Amino acid sequence: MVLKGTVEADAMNVNKFEFTVAGAAPVRFHQVSGLEEELGVVELPDRTQQTDGATKPGEFTAQLPAHHSTEYAFLEIWYREGQDPVSPIYKKPCVLTISSPTGKKSRQFIVNGCWIQKRKLPDLDMANDSDMASVEYTFKFDSILPIG
């Protein structure tokens, strides 16, 4: 529950986002898990902890509607770039943009060193009425840099 007057107008919604891979058109994922970044921790001899000053690499998942042929082909090529022989360009910078409904407010994050680690095909069920089939990709990344 949000108290009236505590949130500024034109709030950014979780359903208004864009994921762009450097040098490519935006990929129209219909769901992206939260991207989490955390600082590394060092335990000192007195059993207290402190940061080691560096962020840890992270991961997230994203789901693409299986019928999005152009984006599916692009992601499959990218996925293969990480397979033997590994391409020197398998890690790519990406930009995640979250926007407000009016588009007047947004936040952008550069996702550095992004690559596809895993692909999961959808669960299939003949008894299902009509749920949309999606392909889930697991991405690894080196760091996140807020730029807006």
Secondary structure by P-SEA (a helix, b strand, c coil): cccccccccccccccccccccccccccccccccbbbbbbbbbbccccbbbbccccccccccccccccaaaaaaaaaaaaaaaccccccccbbbbbbbbbccccccbbbbbbcbbbbcccccccccccccccbbbbbbbbbbccccccc
